[in-house]
């Protein structure tokens, strides 16, 4: 009769096999979704030319060792949702679409709302990412570099301009009051959430938008995209508090380097995944960052 330990080991092995199989199925599914690369801006393409890869003997040795010790947690947590963004932008008329292009997020206009995402694949990639060199150690001794230009090619978002400043201080009360007055939150102490932002984005403004409405739309769009797609970090979708000072100024948003921001969040979360596996709860892992970019660049 098999011991309890042997039984548990068998169950864990089976879970790992199922998870890896799911990752491969989602990878194939997304490859089909991205098969038709949009001609406009080269956005949301198949990502095959996006990453720089290289192989070497040292990397191959490390990769082989890691692959023999693969481990997949029981639970993955994350709030990434390209579908949430896609369902909003697909309703945009001419004027709103022009604004999306203007602020450097034009590739998001081509998002599909039927994509599936593999948390197991994202975990696999984040765990193999060197946060310092921003290179992913792939199987067979290959390494893939994550660069701002590759983010631009994959997602169709701007890779030049002003860096999105992630403030280290608390949000000033004056800014909280401004956001409250702009988005109609319950009180000045409550920051805008997805529902308030979605209302601004879906509102019908007619053929012309006032400068005030345009700026409000720009701020809402940037916040919404960061909460759900470009830089989600929490288990539930929310706008990162440390970016409100920057994105609350429409002029900043219009000249923002979105690709650099995407990579900064991926770098941060890759390190957190590694720390969690070493010192935290290895059975429950939170996955932050832009899953779509990681999945597509891997194809």
Secondary structure, 3 states (H helix, E strand, C coil): CCCHHHHHHHHHHHHHHHHHHHHHHHHHHHHHHCCCCCCCCCCCCCCCCCCEEEECHHHHHHHHHHHCCCCCCCEEECCCCHHHHHHHHCCCCHHHHHHHHHCCCHHHHHCCCCCCCCHHHHHHHHHCEECCCCEEECHHHEEEECCHHHHHHHHCCCCCCECCCCCCCCCCHHHHHHHHHHHCCCCCCCCCCHHHHHHHHHCCCCCCCCHHHHHHHHHHHHHHHHHHHHCCCCCCCCCCHHHHHHHCCHHHHHCECHHHHHHHHHHHHHHHHHHHHHHCCCCEEECCCCHHHHHHHHC
